Amino acid sequence: MTASAEPRDEQRLIASILAGETHLFHELIRPHEHSVFVMALSFLHNEADAEDAAQEAFLKAYRNLASFRGEAKFGTWLISITLNEARTRIRRKKFLPTDSIDAESEDPGHVSPALLRDWREIPSQALERQEVRLMLQEAIAALPDNYREVFLLRDVEDLSTSEAADLLQISVAALKVRLHRARIMLQKNLAPKLKQIYPKRRWFQWS
């Protein structure tokens, strides 16, 4: 399926589901099941809770499918529902304080110039090692909420800057600063560990 065909196929499926072919809903969400689960797990840190949150997100998407207008991609809309569901569960269980960093400086010059090279450059053979996968998962999970959600939306879900900012209801400038800081936090966490495993590989670039 090509990128250009995918939105049309989703629109066709949505139209069919709304017309009564409800059995097609699983076909609609199948490409997004993994992303939804990973998003939920990254916030809830528990597979059972993440599965419950993912199922609730899918149910809410089904119940509110008629309200989806197509201004954003269906996957983006689904991730936004998942994000809201995870946040609700966190608040309900009082896992984390509901603080905000919106008041922090939005000047990237106030942040260390150390830039994490694209984490996706980690060689596939390295990611096949369980210890490296767990290391990466733990580093992402250790990020503060506000930074983790930005990192996941931009560098994992690969949303555009404007899409992620709209979803989180923050400015593009604030999103860029949060992403920059998230990458630096990951660098500080991962660099020493990755260096031990791959001592000859340069993982980071410096501006």
C-alpha positions, 0 to 999 in steps of 0.5 A: 500500500502506498502512502498516498493510497493509505488515507483513501483506504482509511476513508473508505473503511471508515465510511463502510464502518459508519454505514454498518459494516462494523466488522471492518473496524479491526481492519482499520485499527490493525496497522495502529495496534502496536503504536497504541500499545507502545504509547500506553505502555510508555506512560503506564509502565505495566503491560496489563494496564497498557493493554487495558488502556489500549482497549479503552482507546480503541473502544472510544475510537469506535464510539466516536468514529462519526466525529472523526473529520479527517483533518488529521490522519486517523493514526494521529487521532487514535494516538491522541485518544490513547494519550488522553486515556493514559493521562487520565489513568495516571491522574486517577492513580496519582502516579505522577504530579500534574506539573507543567514546564510551559513556563520554562524558557523556549530559547534553545540557546539555554539548553546544552548544545549536545545533540543526540544523534537520531536514536534510530541510527542504532544498528538493527543488529544492536536492537536485536540484543535484548539488553539494548532494547530494554536499555532504550525502553527504560531510558524513554520510560525514565523521561519526565512525562512532558518530555516523554510524550513529545519524544514519542510523538516526534521520534517514535510515532514520527508525527510532524512538529506541527501535528505533535504541537497541535495534539499536545496543545502547546506551541511549536517553539515549546515542543522543539525545546522539549524534544531537544531536552528529551534527547539530551536526557536520553544521551546522558542516560544511554551514552555510558551504557552504549559505550560499554557495549560498542566502545568504538562507535561514536553515538553522539554529535556535538555542535 
